[in-house]
């Protein structure tokens, strides 16, 4: 459990340091992401981005399990 927390912390630090470059990726602006803008109201649901990230994380865990 401790090793997992250390790895997770290191990944979060790495993502935080790379955030200026990661913001330029098209995640959150993919076709299929729902964005509704009305006067005084905004709703954003990145469904396609969530599915893509889920597939990538599943493949990573599957690869390390083998």
C-alpha positions in Angstrom: 0.0 0.0 0.0 2.8 2.4 0.9 4.6 1.8 -2.4 1.4 2.5 -4.3 0.9 5.8 -2.6 4.5 6.8 -3.3 4.1 6.0 -7.0 0.7 7.8 -7.1 2.3 10.9 -5.5 5.2 10.8 -7.9 2.8 10.6 -10.9 0.8 13.6 -9.5 3.9 15.6 -9.1 5.0 14.8 -12.7 1.6 15.7 -14.1 1.7 19.0 -12.1 5.1 19.9 -13.5 4.1 19.0 -17.0 0.7 20.8 -16.8 1.6 23.8 -19.1 2.3 21.3 -21.9 -0.5 19.0 -21.1 -3.1 21.8 -21.4 -2.2 22.0 -25.1 -3.4 18.5 -25.7 -7.0 18.2 -27.2 -8.4 16.4 -24.1 -11.6 18.0 -23.1 -12.2 19.3 -26.6 -12.8 16.0 -28.4 -15.8 15.3 -30.6 -18.5 13.9 -28.4 -17.7 16.0 -25.4 -20.8 17.9 -24.3 -20.5 21.6 -23.8 -23.6 23.8 -23.3 -23.3 27.5 -23.0 -26.3 29.7 -22.2 -26.6 33.1 -20.7 -25.4 32.8 -17.1 -24.9 29.0 -17.3 -22.2 26.7 -18.6 -22.3 22.9 -18.5 -19.4 20.7 -19.6 -19.3 16.9 -19.6 -16.2 15.4 -21.3 -17.7 12.0 -22.0 -15.4 11.1 -24.9 -12.3 12.2 -23.0 -13.4 10.2 -20.0 -13.9 7.1 -22.1 -10.5 7.6 -23.8 -8.7 8.1 -20.5 -10.4 5.0 -19.0 -9.3 2.9 -22.0 -5.7 4.1 -21.6 -5.6 3.4 -17.8 -7.2 0.0 -18.3 -4.5 -0.9 -20.9 -1.7 0.3 -18.6 -3.0 -1.8 -15.7 -3.5 -4.8 -18.0 0.1 -4.4 -19.3 1.6 -4.3 -15.8 -0.5 -7.2 -14.6 0.9 -9.5 -17.2 
